[in-house]
Amino acid sequence: MTALPHPLDRTIVIEAPREAVFKYFTDSARWAAWWGKGSTIDARPGGKLYVRHPDGTEASGDVVDVTPPSQMVFTYGFVKGTPFPPGASLVTIRLEPAARGTRVHLAHAFSDAAARDHHVQGWRYQLSLFANVVADEIHRDAKGLVDAWFAAWAEPDETARLASLTAIASPDVRMRDRFSCVEGTAELMPHITAAQHFMPGLRLRRKGDARHCQGTVIVDWTATGPDDSPRGQGTNVFSLGPDGRIESVTGFWG
């Protein structure tokens, strides 16, 4: 390989554990999820990688180093040879623990500055796709979390309710809406009990699908009384943590 004096550096934080993030370098199906259908990788030193972008552009390279769950190094170039051929640049990706999941540091070294500059927006975009596909897997059951949250508000048995909230929400979960300003499961439990007392038989149900993007979930809901008559509607915004549990909920009554 010729000298590569022109580096491109980019760092993002993905709210997911390192092991979950690293899978996207070692499994062809996950690799293709953020590069493009048909992309493959043989994640071992000397193994081949192939990238087929959605527009048909093809790239390839060789794996240089695989150190789970902290580092992946590979060469990268274009099958057609332009703007540079396979083996003509070097990509190093390091994964470091961060307070909110995993810090992803990308270093892509090029032989000339023009090639580097050409890839600045490309990597900004590609790593954004990467963050989304990882988050989509981590929060693949976001709809189930939301349904369990709503069900907990109608659960009369405190033991069962606590078990449900412990499974789906952080111990420090925050709840904000027209009637709520509480923090932590210990505060939320009696708050729900009071809601059941003053609004007996009220049930919240999800209306339509859950919309998710990188740990933020937006859900429309309806409220019904004990006779199933409409009592209200609104929208909740859920923030999910790197462990997949609910960290905060903000509710809007319509």
C-alpha atoms as an extended CHARMM CRD file, in Angstrom:
* protein
*
       254  EXT
         1         1  MET       CA              0.0000000000        0.0000000000        0.0000000000  PROA      1               0.0000000000
         2         2  THR       CA              1.2510000000        3.4770000000       -0.8800000000  PROA      2               0.0000000000
         3         3  ALA       CA              1.5760000000        6.2070000000        1.7250000000  PROA      3               0.0000000000
         4         4  LEU       CA             -1.7560000000        7.4340000000        3.0810000000  PROA      4               0.0000000000
         5         5  PRO       CA             -1.0730000000       10.9060000000        4.4870000000  PROA      5               0.0000000000
         6         6  HSD       CA             -4.6110000000       12.3040000000        4.2060000000  PROA      6               0.0000000000
         7         7  PRO       CA             -6.8790000000       11.0910000000        7.0440000000  PROA      7               0.0000000000
         8         8  LEU       CA            -10.6110000000       11.5160000000        7.4770000000  PROA      8               0.0000000000
         9         9  ASP       CA            -11.7890000000       11.2710000000       11.0770000000  PROA      9               0.0000000000
        10        10  ARG       CA            -15.3390000000       11.0800000000       12.3430000000  PROA      10              0.0000000000
        11        11  THR       CA            -16.8090000000       10.1370000000       15.7410000000  PROA      11              0.0000000000
        12        12  ILE       CA            -20.4020000000        9.3630000000       16.6770000000  PROA      12              0.0000000000
        13        13  VAL       CA            -22.0870000000        7.8220000000       19.7130000000  PROA      13              0.0000000000
        14        14  ILE       CA            -24.5540000000        4.9760000000       19.2090000000  PROA      14              0.0000000000
        15        15  GLU       CA            -26.7910000000        4.2550000000       22.1870000000  PROA      15              0.0000000000
        16        16  ALA       CA            -26.1730000000        0.5120000000       22.2680000000  PROA      16              0.0000000000
        17        17  PRO       CA            -23.6490000000       -1.8520000000       23.9380000000  PROA      17              0.0000000000
        18        18  ARG       CA            -20.3150000000       -2.3810000000       22.1540000000  PROA      18              0.0000000000
        19        19  GLU       CA            -21.0130000000       -6.0650000000       21.5440000000  PROA      19              0.0000000000
        20        20  ALA       CA            -24.2620000000       -5.2000000000       19.7610000000  PROA      20              0.0000000000
        21        21  VAL       CA            -22.5310000000       -2.5690000000       17.6050000000  PROA      21              0.0000000000
        22        22  PHE       CA            -19.5950000000       -4.8310000000       16.7120000000  PROA      22              0.0000000000
        23        23  LYS       CA            -21.9240000000       -7.5010000000       15.2760000000  PROA      23              0.0000000000
        24        24  TYR       CA            -22.4300000000       -5.2200000000       12.2800000000  PROA      24              0.0000000000
        25        25  PHE       CA            -18.8030000000       -5.7690000000       11.2440000000  PROA      25              0.0000000000
        26        26  THR       CA            -18.7950000000       -9.5570000000       11.5610000000  PROA      26              0.0000000000
        27        27  ASP       CA            -22.1360000000      -10.7270000000       10.1710000000  PROA      27              0.0000000000
        28        28  SER       CA            -22.8900000000      -10.3530000000        6.4490000000  PROA      28              0.0000000000
        29        29  ALA       CA            -26.6290000000       -9.8000000000        6.9610000000  PROA      29              0.0000000000
        30        30  ARG       CA            -25.9810000000       -6.9800000000        9.4220000000  PROA      30              0.0000000000
        31        31  TRP       CA            -23.1350000000       -5.6220000000        7.2720000000  PROA      31              0.0000000000
        32        32  ALA       CA            -25.5500000000       -5.4230000000        4.3290000000  PROA      32              0.0000000000
        33        33  ALA       CA            -28.1670000000       -3.7260000000        6.5190000000  PROA      33              0.0000000000
        34        34  TRP       CA            -26.0780000000       -0.5490000000        6.6750000000  PROA      34              0.0000000000
        35        35  TRP       CA            -24.1720000000       -0.7770000000        3.3870000000  PROA      35              0.0000000000
        36        36  GLY       CA            -26.6680000000       -2.1750000000        0.8970000000  PROA      36              0.0000000000
        37        37  LYS       CA            -28.3360000000       -5.3990000000       -0.1840000000  PROA      37              0.0000000000
        38        38  GLY       CA            -25.8000000000       -7.9430000000       -1.4370000000  PROA      38              0.0000000000
        39        39  SER       CA            -22.8830000000       -6.5790000000        0.6240000000  PROA      39              0.0000000000
        40        40  THR       CA            -20.8330000000       -9.2700000000        2.3950000000  PROA      40              0.0000000000
        41        41  ILE       CA            -17.9120000000       -9.5950000000        4.7860000000  PROA      41              0.0000000000
        42        42  ASP       CA            -15.6440000000      -12.4580000000        5.8380000000  PROA      42              0.0000000000
        43        43  ALA       CA            -14.6090000000      -11.0570000000        9.2250000000  PROA      43              0.0000000000
        44        44  ARG       CA            -11.1460000000      -12.5440000000        9.6890000000  PROA      44              0.0000000000
        45        45  PRO       CA             -7.6760000000      -11.2170000000        8.8420000000  PROA      45              0.0000000000
        46        46  GLY       CA             -7.2570000000      -11.7040000000        5.1120000000  PROA      46              0.0000000000
        47        47  GLY       CA            -10.9970000000      -12.1100000000        4.5800000000  PROA      47              0.0000000000
        48        48  LYS       CA            -12.7440000000      -10.3160000000        1.7500000000  PROA      48              0.0000000000
        49        49  LEU       CA            -15.3940000000       -7.6460000000        2.0630000000  PROA      49              0.0000000000
        50        50  TYR       CA            -17.7610000000       -6.4130000000       -0.5960000000  PROA      50              0.0000000000
        51        51  VAL       CA            -20.0020000000       -3.3770000000       -0.6100000000  PROA      51              0.0000000000
        52        52  ARG       CA            -22.8290000000       -2.7940000000       -3.0390000000  PROA      52              0.0000000000
        53        53  HSD       CA            -24.3520000000        0.6210000000       -2.5190000000  PROA      53              0.0000000000
        54        54  PRO       CA            -28.0620000000        1.0860000000       -3.3080000000  PROA      54              0.0000000000
        55        55  ASP       CA            -27.1350000000        3.0260000000       -6.4820000000  PROA      55              0.0000000000
        56        56  GLY       CA            -25.1280000000        0.0500000000       -7.7530000000  PROA      56              0.0000000000
        57        57  THR       CA            -21.6590000000        1.4090000000       -6.9060000000  PROA      57              0.0000000000
        58        58  GLU       CA            -19.3910000000       -1.4860000000       -5.8780000000  PROA      58              0.0000000000
        59        59  ALA       CA            -16.4540000000       -1.4250000000       -3.4940000000  PROA      59              0.0000000000
        60        60  SER       CA            -14.2500000000       -4.1340000000       -2.0490000000  PROA      60              0.0000000000
        61        61  GLY       CA            -11.3750000000       -4.6830000000        0.3150000000  PROA      61              0.0000000000
        62        62  ASP       CA             -9.4930000000       -7.0100000000        2.6240000000  PROA      62              0.0000000000
        63        63  VAL       CA             -9.9260000000       -7.3510000000        6.3600000000  PROA      63              0.0000000000
        64        64  VAL       CA             -6.6740000000       -6.4400000000        8.1250000000  PROA      64              0.0000000000
        65        65  ASP       CA             -7.6070000000       -6.7760000000       11.7950000000  PROA      65              0.0000000000
        66        66  VAL       CA            -10.6020000000       -7.9670000000       13.8270000000  PROA      66              0.0000000000
        67        67  THR       CA            -10.4250000000       -7.3780000000       17.5880000000  PROA      67              0.0000000000
        68        68  PRO       CA            -13.8770000000       -7.9150000000       19.1500000000  PROA      68              0.0000000000
        69        69  PRO       CA            -15.5240000000       -5.8130000000       20.4030000000  PROA      69              0.0000000000
        70        70  SER       CA            -13.1400000000       -2.8840000000       20.0020000000  PROA      70              0.0000000000
        71        71  GLN       CA            -11.5980000000       -2.6430000000       16.5310000000  PROA      71              0.0000000000
        72        72  MET       CA            -12.0470000000       -3.4520000000       12.8550000000  PROA      72              0.0000000000
        73        73  VAL       CA             -9.4770000000       -2.5250000000       10.1680000000  PROA      73              0.0000000000
        74        74  PHE       CA             -9.9160000000       -3.0610000000        6.4300000000  PROA      74              0.0000000000
        75        75  THR       CA             -8.7540000000       -1.7800000000        3.0650000000  PROA      75              0.0000000000
        76        76  TYR       CA            -11.2780000000       -0.1060000000        0.7980000000  PROA      76              0.0000000000
        77        77  GLY       CA            -11.4850000000        0.8060000000       -2.8720000000  PROA      77              0.0000000000
        78        78  PHE       CA            -13.7990000000        0.7570000000       -5.8490000000  PROA      78              0.0000000000
        79        79  VAL       CA            -14.2470000000       -2.2910000000       -8.0660000000  PROA      79              0.0000000000
        80        80  LYS       CA            -14.1220000000       -0.1390000000      -11.2280000000  PROA      80              0.0000000000
        81        81  GLY       CA            -10.8950000000        1.4720000000      -10.0250000000  PROA      81              0.0000000000
        82        82  THR       CA            -12.1930000000        5.0320000000       -9.7420000000  PROA      82              0.0000000000
        83        83  PRO       CA            -11.8580000000        7.2710000000       -7.8480000000  PROA      83              0.0000000000
        84        84  PHE       CA             -9.3270000000        4.7670000000       -6.4580000000  PROA      84              0.0000000000
        85        85  PRO       CA             -8.9330000000        0.9790000000       -6.7370000000  PROA      85              0.0000000000
        86        86  PRO       CA             -9.3210000000       -1.7670000000       -4.0910000000  PROA      86              0.0000000000
        87        87  GLY       CA             -6.5550000000       -1.6860000000       -1.5060000000  PROA      87              0.0000000000
        88        88  ALA       CA             -5.8060000000        2.0080000000       -2.0400000000  PROA      88              0.0000000000
        89        89  SER       CA             -7.2110000000        3.2970000000        1.2770000000  PROA      89              0.0000000000
        90        90  LEU       CA             -7.3890000000        2.0320000000        4.8450000000  PROA      90              0.0000000000
        91        91  VAL       CA            -10.3590000000        2.1990000000        7.2400000000  PROA      91              0.0000000000
        92        92  THR       CA             -9.9320000000        1.7970000000       10.9940000000  PROA      92              0.0000000000
        93        93  ILE       CA            -13.0160000000        1.6910000000       13.2090000000  PROA      93              0.0000000000
        94        94  ARG       CA            -12.6230000000        1.7180000000       16.9920000000  PROA      94              0.0000000000
        95        95  LEU       CA            -15.4280000000        1.1510000000       19.4680000000  PROA      95              0.0000000000
        96        96  GLU       CA            -15.0840000000        2.5970000000       22.9640000000  PROA      96              0.0000000000
        97        97  PRO       CA            -17.4890000000        2.4740000000       25.9240000000  PROA      97              0.0000000000
        98        98  ALA       CA            -19.3980000000        5.7190000000       26.4010000000  PROA      98              0.0000000000
        99        99  ALA       CA            -21.7940000000        6.9460000000       29.0610000000  PROA      99              0.0000000000
       100       100  ARG       CA            -24.6520000000        6.5570000000       26.5730000000  PROA      100             0.0000000000
       101       101  GLY       CA            -23.5740000000        3.3560000000       24.8280000000  PROA      101             0.0000000000
       102       102  THR       CA            -20.6880000000        3.1450000000       22.3560000000  PROA      102             0.0000000000
       103       103  ARG       CA            -18.3970000000        5.7850000000       20.8730000000  PROA      103             0.0000000000
       104       104  VAL       CA            -17.6100000000        4.8780000000       17.2640000000  PROA      104             0.0000000000
       105       105  HSD       CA            -14.3910000000        6.4300000000       15.9570000000  PROA      105             0.0000000000
       106       106  LEU       CA            -13.7460000000        6.1470000000       12.2200000000  PROA      106             0.0000000000
       107       107  ALA       CA            -10.3680000000        6.8910000000       10.6340000000  PROA      107             0.0000000000
       108       108  HSD       CA            -10.1480000000        6.5650000000        6.8390000000  PROA      108             0.0000000000
       109       109  ALA       CA             -6.6900000000        7.1910000000        5.3730000000  PROA      109             0.0000000000
       110       110  PHE       CA             -6.2410000000        8.2260000000        1.7170000000  PROA      110             0.0000000000
       111       111  SER       CA             -3.3200000000        8.8510000000       -0.6220000000  PROA      111             0.0000000000
       112       112  ASP       CA             -4.6440000000       12.2530000000       -1.7430000000  PROA      112             0.0000000000
       113       113  ALA       CA             -6.7350000000       15.0270000000       -0.2820000000  PROA      113             0.0000000000
       114       114  ALA       CA             -9.3240000000       15.0960000000       -3.0890000000  PROA      114             0.0000000000
       115       115  ALA       CA            -10.3350000000       11.4910000000       -2.4240000000  PROA      115             0.0000000000
       116       116  ARG       CA            -10.5920000000       12.2330000000        1.2830000000  PROA      116             0.0000000000
       117       117  ASP       CA            -12.7670000000       15.2920000000        0.7310000000  PROA      117             0.0000000000
       118       118  HSD       CA            -15.0060000000       13.2860000000       -1.5920000000  PROA      118             0.0000000000
       119       119  HSD       CA            -15.7820000000       10.8890000000        1.2850000000  PROA      119             0.0000000000
       120       120  VAL       CA            -16.5210000000       13.3920000000        4.0660000000  PROA      120             0.0000000000
       121       121  GLN       CA            -20.2680000000       13.5610000000        3.4340000000  PROA      121             0.0000000000
       122       122  GLY       CA            -20.3410000000        9.8930000000        2.4430000000  PROA      122             0.0000000000
       123       123  TRP       CA            -19.1580000000        8.8060000000        5.8670000000  PROA      123             0.0000000000
       124       124  ARG       CA            -21.4020000000       11.3350000000        7.6070000000  PROA      124             0.0000000000
       125       125  TYR       CA            -24.3290000000        9.6920000000        5.8260000000  PROA      125             0.0000000000
       126       126  GLN       CA            -23.1110000000        6.0870000000        6.1440000000  PROA      126             0.0000000000
       127       127  LEU       CA            -22.5110000000        6.3040000000        9.8800000000  PROA      127             0.0000000000
       128       128  SER       CA            -25.9510000000        7.8720000000       10.2950000000  PROA      128             0.0000000000
       129       129  LEU       CA            -27.4430000000        4.8210000000        8.5700000000  PROA      129             0.0000000000
       130       130  PHE       CA            -25.2960000000        2.6390000000       10.8200000000  PROA      130             0.0000000000
       131       131  ALA       CA            -26.6140000000        4.3060000000       13.9790000000  PROA      131             0.0000000000
       132       132  ASN       CA            -30.1800000000        3.7770000000       12.8040000000  PROA      132             0.0000000000
       133       133  VAL       CA            -29.8940000000        0.0910000000       11.9340000000  PROA      133             0.0000000000
       134       134  VAL       CA            -28.2200000000       -0.6640000000       15.2760000000  PROA      134             0.0000000000
       135       135  ALA       CA            -30.9090000000        1.2710000000       17.1640000000  PROA      135             0.0000000000
       136       136  ASP       CA            -33.6490000000       -0.4730000000       15.1980000000  PROA      136             0.0000000000
       137       137  GLU       CA            -32.3310000000       -3.8470000000       16.3580000000  PROA      137             0.0000000000
       138       138  ILE       CA            -31.8000000000       -2.7790000000       19.9660000000  PROA      138             0.0000000000
       139       139  HSD       CA            -35.3400000000       -1.3720000000       20.0980000000  PROA      139             0.0000000000
       140       140  ARG       CA            -37.0200000000       -3.8970000000       17.7950000000  PROA      140             0.0000000000
       141       141  ASP       CA            -39.6830000000       -4.5170000000       20.4510000000  PROA      141             0.0000000000
       142       142  ALA       CA            -40.4930000000       -0.8270000000       21.0010000000  PROA      142             0.0000000000
       143       143  LYS       CA            -44.1410000000       -1.4940000000       20.2540000000  PROA      143             0.0000000000
       144       144  GLY       CA            -44.2490000000       -4.1980000000       22.9270000000  PROA      144             0.0000000000
       145       145  LEU       CA            -42.6340000000       -1.8430000000       25.4670000000  PROA      145             0.0000000000
       146       146  VAL       CA            -45.2540000000        0.7980000000       24.7480000000  PROA      146             0.0000000000
       147       147  ASP       CA            -48.1220000000       -1.6620000000       25.0920000000  PROA      147             0.0000000000
       148       148  ALA       CA            -46.7020000000       -2.9540000000       28.3840000000  PROA      148             0.0000000000
       149       149  TRP       CA            -46.3760000000        0.6460000000       29.6680000000  PROA      149             0.0000000000
       150       150  PHE       CA            -50.0230000000        1.3870000000       28.9360000000  PROA      150             0.0000000000
       151       151  ALA       CA            -51.1050000000       -1.9410000000       30.4540000000  PROA      151             0.0000000000
       152       152  ALA       CA            -49.2240000000       -1.1380000000       33.6880000000  PROA      152             0.0000000000
       153       153  TRP       CA            -51.4250000000        1.9120000000       34.2330000000  PROA      153             0.0000000000
       154       154  ALA       CA            -54.4860000000       -0.3570000000       34.3560000000  PROA      154             0.0000000000
       155       155  GLU       CA            -52.8810000000       -3.1550000000       36.4180000000  PROA      155             0.0000000000
       156       156  PRO       CA            -54.5560000000       -3.2070000000       39.8790000000  PROA      156             0.0000000000
       157       157  ASP       CA            -52.1540000000       -5.7190000000       41.4250000000  PROA      157             0.0000000000
       158       158  GLU       CA            -49.1590000000       -3.7780000000       42.7470000000  PROA      158             0.0000000000
       159       159  THR       CA            -46.7890000000       -6.7580000000       42.6750000000  PROA      159             0.0000000000
       160       160  ALA       CA            -47.5980000000       -7.5050000000       39.0570000000  PROA      160             0.0000000000
       161       161  ARG       CA            -47.3990000000       -3.8200000000       38.1440000000  PROA      161             0.0000000000
       162       162  LEU       CA            -43.9940000000       -3.3990000000       39.7780000000  PROA      162             0.0000000000
       163       163  ALA       CA            -42.6650000000       -6.4980000000       38.0210000000  PROA      163             0.0000000000
       164       164  SER       CA            -43.8510000000       -5.1350000000       34.6830000000  PROA      164             0.0000000000
       165       165  LEU       CA            -42.3900000000       -1.6650000000       35.2320000000  PROA      165             0.0000000000
       166       166  THR       CA            -39.0780000000       -3.1270000000       36.4120000000  PROA      166             0.0000000000
       167       167  ALA       CA            -38.8340000000       -5.1590000000       33.2090000000  PROA      167             0.0000000000
       168       168  ILE       CA            -39.6430000000       -2.3260000000       30.7980000000  PROA      168             0.0000000000
       169       169  ALA       CA            -38.4790000000        0.8880000000       32.4950000000  PROA      169             0.0000000000
       170       170  SER       CA            -35.3800000000        2.3110000000       34.1310000000  PROA      170             0.0000000000
       171       171  PRO       CA            -35.5410000000        2.6240000000       37.9480000000  PROA      171             0.0000000000
       172       172  ASP       CA            -35.1430000000        6.3920000000       37.3740000000  PROA      172             0.0000000000
       173       173  VAL       CA            -37.8550000000        6.6070000000       34.7270000000  PROA      173             0.0000000000
       174       174  ARG       CA            -39.3470000000       10.0950000000       34.3360000000  PROA      174             0.0000000000
       175       175  MET       CA            -43.0410000000       10.7020000000       33.6000000000  PROA      175             0.0000000000
       176       176  ARG       CA            -44.4020000000       14.0540000000       32.4240000000  PROA      176             0.0000000000
       177       177  ASP       CA            -47.9250000000       14.8510000000       31.2340000000  PROA      177             0.0000000000
       178       178  ARG       CA            -50.8550000000       17.0900000000       32.2060000000  PROA      178             0.0000000000
       179       179  PHE       CA            -51.2840000000       15.1540000000       35.4630000000  PROA      179             0.0000000000
       180       180  SER       CA            -47.7480000000       13.8530000000       36.0940000000  PROA      180             0.0000000000
       181       181  CYS       CA            -44.3650000000       15.1650000000       37.1230000000  PROA      181             0.0000000000
       182       182  VAL       CA            -42.7050000000       12.1920000000       38.7940000000  PROA      182             0.0000000000
       183       183  GLU       CA            -39.3020000000       10.5370000000       38.7220000000  PROA      183             0.0000000000
       184       184  GLY       CA            -38.4240000000        6.9580000000       39.5350000000  PROA      184             0.0000000000
       185       185  THR       CA            -40.4050000000        3.7510000000       39.8370000000  PROA      185             0.0000000000
       186       186  ALA       CA            -40.8460000000        4.3180000000       43.5720000000  PROA      186             0.0000000000
       187       187  GLU       CA            -42.7790000000        7.5320000000       42.8430000000  PROA      187             0.0000000000
       188       188  LEU       CA            -44.5220000000        6.1990000000       39.7620000000  PROA      188             0.0000000000
       189       189  MET       CA            -46.0950000000        3.2290000000       41.5600000000  PROA      189             0.0000000000
       190       190  PRO       CA            -48.2680000000        5.2370000000       44.0210000000  PROA      190             0.0000000000
       191       191  HSD       CA            -48.9520000000        7.7850000000       41.2690000000  PROA      191             0.0000000000
       192       192  ILE       CA            -50.5300000000        5.0400000000       39.1580000000  PROA      192             0.0000000000
       193       193  THR       CA            -52.4840000000        3.8170000000       42.1910000000  PROA      193             0.0000000000
       194       194  ALA       CA            -53.8750000000        7.3330000000       42.6560000000  PROA      194             0.0000000000
       195       195  ALA       CA            -54.7490000000        7.5580000000       38.9510000000  PROA      195             0.0000000000
       196       196  GLN       CA            -56.7180000000        4.3250000000       39.2420000000  PROA      196             0.0000000000
       197       197  HSD       CA            -58.5350000000        5.7150000000       42.2920000000  PROA      197             0.0000000000
       198       198  PHE       CA            -59.5490000000        9.0360000000       40.7290000000  PROA      198             0.0000000000
       199       199  MET       CA            -60.0880000000        7.6780000000       37.1920000000  PROA      199             0.0000000000
       200       200  PRO       CA            -61.4200000000        4.1630000000       37.8650000000  PROA      200             0.0000000000
       201       201  GLY       CA            -61.5230000000        1.8430000000       34.8740000000  PROA      201             0.0000000000
       202       202  LEU       CA            -59.5730000000        4.1980000000       32.5950000000  PROA      202             0.0000000000
       203       203  ARG       CA            -57.4720000000        2.3600000000       30.0070000000  PROA      203             0.0000000000
       204       204  LEU       CA            -54.9010000000        3.6770000000       27.5750000000  PROA      204             0.0000000000
       205       205  ARG       CA            -54.3540000000        1.8350000000       24.3050000000  PROA      205             0.0000000000
       206       206  ARG       CA            -51.9460000000        2.4210000000       21.4700000000  PROA      206             0.0000000000
       207       207  LYS       CA            -53.5380000000        3.8030000000       18.3150000000  PROA      207             0.0000000000
       208       208  GLY       CA            -51.6750000000        2.7840000000       15.1820000000  PROA      208             0.0000000000
       209       209  ASP       CA            -48.0320000000        1.7920000000       14.9700000000  PROA      209             0.0000000000
       210       210  ALA       CA            -45.1040000000        3.0020000000       17.0670000000  PROA      210             0.0000000000
       211       211  ARG       CA            -42.7420000000        5.3550000000       15.2130000000  PROA      211             0.0000000000
       212       212  HSD       CA            -39.1210000000        4.8530000000       16.2480000000  PROA      212             0.0000000000
       213       213  CYS       CA            -35.8790000000        6.6830000000       15.4900000000  PROA      213             0.0000000000
       214       214  GLN       CA            -32.6450000000        6.0660000000       17.4410000000  PROA      214             0.0000000000
       215       215  GLY       CA            -34.2670000000        5.4830000000       20.7980000000  PROA      215             0.0000000000
       216       216  THR       CA            -37.1290000000        7.9800000000       20.5240000000  PROA      216             0.0000000000
       217       217  VAL       CA            -40.5990000000        6.4780000000       20.0620000000  PROA      217             0.0000000000
       218       218  ILE       CA            -43.7640000000        8.4300000000       19.2380000000  PROA      218             0.0000000000
       219       219  VAL       CA            -47.1220000000        6.7610000000       19.8300000000  PROA      219             0.0000000000
       220       220  ASP       CA            -50.6890000000        7.9600000000       19.5150000000  PROA      220             0.0000000000
       221       221  TRP       CA            -53.1710000000        6.5950000000       22.0630000000  PROA      221             0.0000000000
       222       222  THR       CA            -56.7990000000        6.5760000000       23.0580000000  PROA      222             0.0000000000
       223       223  ALA       CA            -58.2820000000        6.5630000000       26.5660000000  PROA      223             0.0000000000
       224       224  THR       CA            -61.5090000000        4.6990000000       27.3430000000  PROA      224             0.0000000000
       225       225  GLY       CA            -63.6730000000        4.3800000000       30.4470000000  PROA      225             0.0000000000
       226       226  PRO       CA            -64.8630000000        1.2000000000       32.1690000000  PROA      226             0.0000000000
       227       227  ASP       CA            -67.7370000000        0.9170000000       29.6790000000  PROA      227             0.0000000000
       228       228  ASP       CA            -65.2120000000        1.2980000000       26.8070000000  PROA      228             0.0000000000
       229       229  SER       CA            -66.5600000000        4.7520000000       25.9830000000  PROA      229             0.0000000000
       230       230  PRO       CA            -64.0230000000        7.3150000000       24.6550000000  PROA      230             0.0000000000
       231       231  ARG       CA            -62.5030000000        9.5520000000       27.3380000000  PROA      231             0.0000000000
       232       232  GLY       CA            -59.6570000000       11.1710000000       25.4560000000  PROA      232             0.0000000000
       233       233  GLN       CA            -56.7500000000       10.7880000000       23.1070000000  PROA      233             0.0000000000
       234       234  GLY       CA            -53.2210000000       12.0030000000       22.7580000000  PROA      234             0.0000000000
       235       235  THR       CA            -49.5980000000       11.2660000000       21.9550000000  PROA      235             0.0000000000
       236       236  ASN       CA            -46.7130000000        9.9630000000       24.0480000000  PROA      236             0.0000000000
       237       237  VAL       CA            -43.0100000000       10.4430000000       23.3880000000  PROA      237             0.0000000000
       238       238  PHE       CA            -40.8580000000        7.6660000000       24.8660000000  PROA      238             0.0000000000
       239       239  SER       CA            -37.0790000000        7.8830000000       25.3020000000  PROA      239             0.0000000000
       240       240  LEU       CA            -35.3890000000        4.4860000000       25.4100000000  PROA      240             0.0000000000
       241       241  GLY       CA            -31.9920000000        3.7820000000       26.9380000000  PROA      241             0.0000000000
       242       242  PRO       CA            -29.0490000000        1.7720000000       25.5560000000  PROA      242             0.0000000000
       243       243  ASP       CA            -30.3130000000       -1.2340000000       27.5560000000  PROA      243             0.0000000000
       244       244  GLY       CA            -33.6240000000       -1.1200000000       25.6660000000  PROA      244             0.0000000000
       245       245  ARG       CA            -35.7000000000        0.0950000000       28.6160000000  PROA      245             0.0000000000
       246       246  ILE       CA            -37.8550000000        3.2320000000       28.8910000000  PROA      246             0.0000000000
       247       247  GLU       CA            -36.0240000000        6.1870000000       30.4450000000  PROA      247             0.0000000000
       248       248  SER       CA            -38.6700000000        8.8840000000       30.1060000000  PROA      248             0.0000000000
       249       249  VAL       CA            -42.2150000000        9.4170000000       28.9050000000  PROA      249             0.0000000000
       250       250  THR       CA            -43.8250000000       12.7150000000       27.9380000000  PROA      250             0.0000000000
       251       251  GLY       CA            -47.5520000000       12.6210000000       27.3050000000  PROA      251             0.0000000000
       252       252  PHE       CA            -49.7570000000       15.0810000000       25.4120000000  PROA      252             0.0000000000
       253       253  TRP       CA            -53.5410000000       14.9620000000       25.7550000000  PROA      253             0.0000000000
       254       254  GLY       CA            -55.2890000000       15.8980000000       22.5180000000  PROA      254             0.0000000000
